[in-house]
Amino acid sequence: MHINYTSVVAFISYVLPHFLKLSVRPKPVEVSALSHRVFFQEQGRPSFIVTVTSGLSIVPLAAVANYSASKAALSSFTTSLRAQLNETNIKVLEIIPP
């Protein structure tokens, strides 16, 4: 559980403030250069959070119950985080290999 879920959540919690700072979209600024008026719209830099879960998070096996549960927890966390960051320039992706 520590490797598959807790460490991933801790790392995302560590980098998320930095990603949020990068994704800020300032308002347009008017700059007067000589007689020309120039408008700059600074777009926030897109950031991506990518988690790797497992097909066992969707269809668990009894033989690897702990692994399936940890990957299901990470899948649920990823879905929730994606919904929370929907209005930002941070994209949350989940890779589900078989």
Secondary structure by P-SEA (a helix, b strand, c coil): cccccaaaaaaaaaaaaaaaaaaccccbbbbbcccbbbbbbcccbbbbbbbbbcccccccccccaaaaaaaaaaaaaaaaaaaaaccccbbbbbbbcc
